[in-house]
Each structure stands twice: as structure tokens, then as C-alpha cells.
Amino acid sequence: MPRTESHAEPPTESLGESPTGTRSDEAVYDRRRLRQWLAGEARADGIERRDMLRLLAAAGLATTATAATAGFAAPALAAPGTGTGTPGSTGGASAAAVPGIVKPLPEAWFTSRGTNAETKFEALAGTGHHTPTDRFFVRNHTSTPVLDASTWSLTVWGDGLSGGRAAEFTLDELKRLPATTRSAFVECAGNGRSFFTTQQGQTVSGTAWTLGAVGVARWRGVRLGEVLRRAGLSRGAVDVLPRGLDPDYVTADGTNLGRVRRPLPLSKALDDVLLAYEMNGEPLPPDHGGPVRVLVPSWIGIASIKWVGDIEVSAQPLYSPWNTDFYRLFGDAYPAGGSAPLTRQTLKSAFELPWNASLDAAADHRLTGRSWSGAGGVARVDVSTDGGASWRRARLHDAPRRADWVRWSADWRPAGPGAYTLLARATDTTGRTQPETTVHNTQGYLFDAVVRHPVQAV
């Protein structure tokens, strides 16, 4: 078991920007992994070959398999007004009734989404840069496990370690390693999914998130690369696969896919990934992955595995259902086998206002909101109060930082009573600006278009 010298106060370093945050050849990497798996050279961790073939067939990835298992697709979005919390609804059933979530979920702060809880953006107004932990959204594939931090340990194992020996780290041992602190968002890949339907008139599958499946926290932990090196990383390692301790995920047709896990390319694992044990200065709570979670800055939320219990370091290429059938882009605009597995998040903006908010027509208003990007910091936000006919620049209240958001504001006095459509459009430091529409994909991932937010001046 790796041991380190005890520090009265663990050293802290700031996790800065890195030019290697995402592989430029991710698509090549992915296609090579697929060919290797189909040739029997790669391993689909914990999945029987017949089940993986069914998954690949359902996703259109294995041309030699039949398409008889399309039932792996998630249920389609319900129509607006059916209690799914789509724009214009009141949020449906009390969020306090969400099964499998530990923390309280007041209806003023959350909307129920099946096994998940979405933050209402108006609940963030005036809360500061970091999302308060009690208002942070919850994304669960199954349910939150409540683990004992005093008995928890992390096992690092696999043929990608020198000598093939496993290493075990307790929480206290991780805390004695050099600590890193990072402000970063975690965001579900499906955040904004409902707007494919309500704003673009397109059918997609999955949870009908609006824009509240995102939160920014101040995370503290140890770099994954530090732990891998202490475990004895070998030159032959190619993939790193963290696995959660939540209950097994079982599909609608009864196929057990095991615990949630998703491999990372070794280059990303050694770059800016954290094993986080604190959130906003407190021990990581159960719903957000405690005692320890993976934090993959700027990538889609599924990469940041919660409740991590073991990490396989492999000398063979790895697959899991969470980068084959799930978390790719499928649709008319994409190859028959889908896009490469999703990595970086996209660019979004949201007002800190209720949907169809009523505002005093005879008063001055300070409109506030937040914008974020996985590719670069947000450098500019423009706001329209007339449905896009004219735009003006908002004031930014934070410095642009990759994998983080900026708060912004704009003053507005309605011209008179009536219906108005507010829009916020962000531009990041890579020069990318939110588009008017998002290219359709069947699972509703990475919606990045400018959202049309209705309000009433009364």
C-alpha cells in the first residue's frame, strides 16, 4: 500500500490551463479502439460479448450485428405540459420525492427529473460565483450510495501497472498527497436537451433538462496522475477506467451493464484530472460523489465518475457502454457509426429568471445570468430584450477561465406591458459564439444554441 509522509498542512497548487487538455486525435483514437475491440484485441469491461454486440448494433456501430436491440435507446421526451418540467411547466411533482437522492430538494430550488434533480437557475441569483452545495444539481444513473469515509479505499489495478500489482489508497492517504484546488463546472451532456423539442421542433430521447444540469464548485483533491504514478504506472498503459460504487445500471430490457464507468485516454488522465474529496471547502457529500469522485475539467459530466471505488489501468484498449451506445452523437448529420465519444462540453448561457417571469413594466431591472464553455473562457456576452432584433454587451463579473463560468448583468426597462423574449449569447476565448440553432442529434446532447427566454412585463 503506498505510503507518504504526513503533512501538517498539505501543500496546495492551483490547477492551471494546459494545452493538452483534450486529445486532438480523439476521433482517430476512438476508431482505432473500435476496430481493436471488433477484432478481439480490446476488452469491453464487465460486458458479455453478445450484450456488447447488441449495444453496438443499437448504436449503429457494428455493421456485422443486427439492429434487433434498439430498445437500448432512452425514452423520448414527453410533450410540453405533461409534468416533465419542460419550459412553461411548473416542474411537475415535488422534487423532494426524487428517489435515491439524500439531500433535501426544496421545490424553490429544484425540478424533479426521474432519478435526478435539476437546479432552477433563478435559485442561483445572488449566490456568488460557486453554486452552493445544497443547490447543486444531482445526476444519478441509479441512486446515491451512502459510504463510510473511514472504511472507504481506492484500488488502482490492472496490467498497465508495473508488475501488475494493485495499489490501495485510503482517504487519509490521499489527503497526505500534494493537494490541488480547482474552480470548475460539472455539466450533464444532455443539459439543454428539452430545447431541441420546444425550440427547434425536433424529437430526441433522454431526460428533459432545461439549463440547470450544471454547477460550478471549488473542488479540492489530488491529481489522478500523481496517484497513478505512485501506483506504478507502466510504459504499456493506454487507458484508465474509473468505476463508481453506485448500484448496477440495468436497462429497460433487463440487461445489467454493471456499475457506471467510462475509460479515459491516458493523456487526459495525466493532464488535469482530479480525485476530489472536497466541494466548496467541505467534505464531498454523498449526492455529489463522496467520499471521492473523479473530476474531469471541461468534459461532459459522465467522465467525472462519482463514488469512485477502483481505477483500472490497462495495457489493452477498453470500452464501456458509456462510450459506445451512450454519449456519442447519432443522426442524419453524423456518420452511420456515430461521432467519436463526447469529450469537451460546449458553450451555453442562462438567465437567472423563472420561465415566463412577471416583471414590473414601469420599473428598471437588472437582468443577471451565467455563461460557460468547455473550450475556453467566456470573453463576451451579448443580451437582447427584443427577441434578437438588437443586441448590447453585458457586463462581465468574473475573469474568463476555461472549465468555469462567468456571471454577467444588463440593465433593462421594458418599453411597456406585454410579452418579451430575452436572449443571451456568449463568445468564448477560442472565438466561438453560440449559434441560432444546434445541429440535431437523436439523444439530445450538447445543445448550445441561444435560448429564447420568455418574460411578461405587467
N, C-alpha and C positions, 0 to 999 in steps of 0.2 A: 504494500500500500504506500503510495507516495507520501512523503512527509516533508514539511517545510518548516523553517524557523519561524517561531511565533513573533508577531509584531504587536507592540502595544497599540500602535495606530497604523493600520495597513496603508501603504503608500497608494496614492491615487493619481491616475493620469487621465487627462482629457482625451477622449477618443476623437481624433481629428478626421479630416477628409482624406480619402485615399483614392488614387486614380485606378486602383484595381478592384473597386467595389463590385463590379459585375463583369463577368467574362464577356469579351467582345465576340467570342466564338461560341456562345451558348447554344445556338441552333445546331452548329456542327457537333458540339459535344453531345447534344441530345440525340441527334440522328445516329451517331456512332453507337450510343448506348442501346438504342432500339435494335439496330442491326445485330449487335452483340447478343442481346437477350434472345431474339428470334433464332439465332444460330446456336443457342445453348451455351453461350460464353458469359452471359450475365445472369445474375440471380435476382428474382423478384421476391424480396424478403417476406417470408411468412405467408405466401400465397401459393396455392397449388397451381400447377401449370395450366390445368383445364380452366380454373377460375380466372387466371390472368388472361388467357386467350379470349374468354368471354368479355372481360373488361376491355381488352384491346379491340375486339370486334365491335362492341357497343360504341367505342370512341372512334371507330374507323381507322385504327392504327395498324391492324394486322390484316392484310389483304387475303391471307390464307385461311382466316377464320370466318365463321358465319356471322351474320348480324342478328342472330336469334335472341340476343340478350340486351336489346335496347332498354329494357326495364331498369337498367342501372341509372338512367337519367333521373335527375331530381324532379319533383312535381312542378308543374307550370305555375306561374304566378296567378293568384286569384285576381279577379277583376276589381277595379277601384270600388270602395264602398262595401266590401264584403268582410270587413273586420280584420284585414291583414295589416293595417297601418299604412297603406299607400297614401300618397299626398291627397289631402282632402278628407281623410277619415279621422276618427277621434282616437285611434290606437287600439281599438278592439278591447279584448279582455284585460283585466288588471294585470300589469306586468309583475305584480307581487306573486302571481300564480305560476310563474315560469318554473317548470320542474327542473331539478338538478342544479339550481343556482343558489349559492349560500347567502350572499349579502342581500340586504333589503333593496327593493326595487320600487321606489315611490313612483306613482303614475306621473307626477310632475316632471320627473327626470327621464323616464324610460318608456319605451314601447315594446310590448311583448312580440317576439318573433319565434314562436315554437320553443325550441330549447335555448334560444338566445334572447338577449335584451339589448335594444338599440337606444343609444343616448339621444334625447331630444336636444337639438342644437341650441334652442333657446335657454336650456338649463346651463349652458356654458357662459352666458353673458355675465361679465364681471367677475369671473372666477380666476383670472390670471392666465399666465401662459400655459401652465401644465393643467391637464384635466384632473380634477380631484378624483382620488381613487374611488370614492363612493359613487361618482357619476360616470366612471369609465365603462364603456360598452362591454358586453360579455358575448363571446362567440364560443359555443360548445358543440362539438360533434355528438357528444353523448351527455354526460353530466360531470359536475365538478367533484373530483375526489378530495377528501379532507385528509391530508397526510401529516404524519408526525415528523416535524423537522428534526427532532432529536434522534430519530432512528433512520431517517432518510439517508440514502447514499447514492452516488452516481457511479455506475460501472462503465468503464471505457474498455472496449474489447474489439477483437477482430484480427484478421490476417494482415491488416495494414499496420499493425504494431510490431515492433522489433521482437522477435522470438515468439510472437503470437500470444503473449501473456496479457491477461486482463489487469487493469488498474482500478482501484476503488478510491473514491473521494467522499468523505463526509462533508456536511455543510461547514463545520468548523474548519476543516482543512481547506476548503475553497476560500473561505474568508481570510485565511492566513496568506493567500497568494496576492500578488500586486493587484489592487482594485482599479477599476475603470468606471467612470461615470459618464453617461451619455443622455442627452435630451433627444428623444426620437418618437415618432409616431408608430403605432401598430394599427393596421387597417386591413379589414377583410377584403379579399379580391373582388367580392360581389357588392361592395359599398356603392350605392347609387343605382343598383340593378333595376329598381322599380321604374326609373325614368326611361328605360328602353321601351316600356309599355305605355306609361302615362304621357310621356313627352314625344316619343318617336313612333308610337303605334305598332311596336314590334313584340313578338312573342319570345319570351326567354323562360328558362327554368331556374328554380332556386329561391332562396329566402328573399322576400321583397323589401330589402333595405332601402331607405331613402339615403341620407348622407351621414347618419350617426353611427356607422360601424367603424369609427376611427377615434383614436385618442392619443394624446401626447403625454408622456410621463418622463420623469427624471429617473433613469434606471442606473443601478449600480451593481457591479458584478466583476467577474474575471473573464478575460478574453478566452474564447474557446481555443484559440491557437496555443495559449500558454498551457492549458490543461492537456491538449493533445501532445505537445512536446514533452511534458513531464510524464505522460503515459508511455512514451517511447515510440513516437511516430516514425515509421519506416519510409524509405525511399519508394517503396512499392505501393504506397497508399494512393488511391484515386478518388474515393467517395467517402463521405462522412454522413451517417444516418442517425439522427437523434430520434428517440421513441418516447412517447408520453406514457404516463401511468393512469390515464383515464380508462374507463371501461372500453371493451372492444366495440368497434363500429360494425353494425350489422345492416346490410342493405335491405330494401323493401322486399326482395325475394328470398331473404334468409341467408345470403352469403356472408359469412363472417370474415371481414377484412382485417381483423386484428386491431391493435392499438394504432392511433394516429402517428404517422411517421413520414418523413419526406427527406430524401437524400440531398446533400449539398455538394457541389463541386469542391474539391479540396482547396482550390484557390480562394473561394469565398469564405470557407470555414476558417482559414488562416488570416483573413483580412480584418474585418471589423465586427465579427460576430461575438456577442457576449453570452455568458451564462449568468443571468441576472438573478440576484437574490433579494434586492431591494427595489421598491417602487415609491417614488416621491418621499424618500427618506425613511420609510418604514419597511419591515419585513414583507416580502411578497405575499399578498393574501391568496387564499385558495382559488377564487374565481379567476385570478389573473396569472395562475401557474405556480403558486408556491408549493414547496419551498424554493424551487429553482426552475426557471424557464430559459429557453433559448430566445435571444433577441437578434434578429437579422435586420439591421437598419435599412430602410427604404424598400425592402422586398415585401411582397404580399404576405398577409398575416399567417397563412398556413406554414410558412417557413419557420416562424417563431414558435416552435413546439412548446406547449405548456406542460408542466408537471414532468419534466424530463427525468427519466429513470435510468436509461442507458444510452450509450452512443456507440454505434458500430463504426469502426474504421476499416474500410475494406480495400483489399488489393484487386477486387473484382468490381466491375460496374454494377450498380444497384438500381432497382426500380421499386416503386410502391404505387398503390392505386392513386396516391395523391400527386403524382406527376405523370400519370398515364391517362386514366379516364377523367380525372378531375384536374382543374387548374391548367387547362390549355384553352386556346380559342378555336372553336369549330363554327363553321357556317360558310355561306357562299363566297365570302371574301378570303377564305383561308384554304390551304391545301387539304386534300381529302383526309390526310392523316392528322390534321390539326396543326396548330402552331407548336413551336418549342414550348416546354413548360414555362409558365409565367414566372418572372423574377421581380423586376422593379415595379413598384406602384406607379400610378400615373398622376395627373395634375387635376386638382379639384378646388372648388370654393363653395362656401356655405354661409348664409346669413344666420345670425343668432336671433331669429324671429320665428314665431309659430307660423305654420302654413295657414294662409288666409287670415293673418293677423289684422286686427282692427286698430287703426291709428287715428289720432285726432287730426282732422283735416285743417284745423286752424292753428296748429302748433308746429314748431320746429322740432325735427327728430334727428338723432344721431344714430345712423344705421351702422351696425357692427357685424363683423364676421371673421372668418378664418380661411386661409388658403394654404395648400401644401402640395409638395411634389416629391416623387421618388428619384427624379433625375438630377435635380439641382434645387437650390434655394429659391423661394418665390421673391422676385425682384420688383414686381409691379402688379397692382390690382386696379382694374377699372370697373366702375359701377354705372349702371344705367337704371333710371327710375321710370322710364317711359317705354319699356318693352324692347329696348335695343335701338331706338331711333337716334339716341345721342348717348355719349359716354363721357365720364370725367374720372380723373385719377383719384383713388382713395389714398388716405394717409396710412402708412405702414407703422406699426408699433413694435416691431421686432426686426432684428437683422436677418437677412436671408441665410438659411442654413439647410443643407441637404438633409433629408430624412426628418425634417421638422416643419412646423407651420409658422405662419406669421398672422398676427391679429391686425385688423385694419378697421377704419371707420370712414364714414362720409356723411356730411350733413344734408338734410333734405326737408323741404317744406312742400307738402302737396299743393298743387295748383287749385284744388278744390275737392269736394267729396267725390267719391267714385272708386272704381276698380283700377288698380295699378299692377304692373308686373315689374318686379325688381330682378336685376341680373348682376352677377359679379363674375369677372373674367380675369384670371390670373395669367401672368407670364413668368416663367422661371429663368434662372441664370444660364440655362442652355439656349435660351431664345424661343422656347416652345410656348405657345399660347393656347388656352382652352379653345377647342373648336365649337362650331354651332351644333354639330351632331357627332355622335360616336358611331363608328362602323359596327354593325350588328354582329354579335356572336351568340350562339344558341344558349349558352349558360350564363349570359349576362355579366361577364366580368369586365372590369376596368372601364366603367362608364366615366368619361372625362369631359363631356360637353357642358357648356354653360347651362345651368339650371334656371328655369323660369319660375320665380317665386312670387305667387300672387298675394297681394295685401288689399285691404279695403280702407280707404280714408273716409271717416264718418264724422 
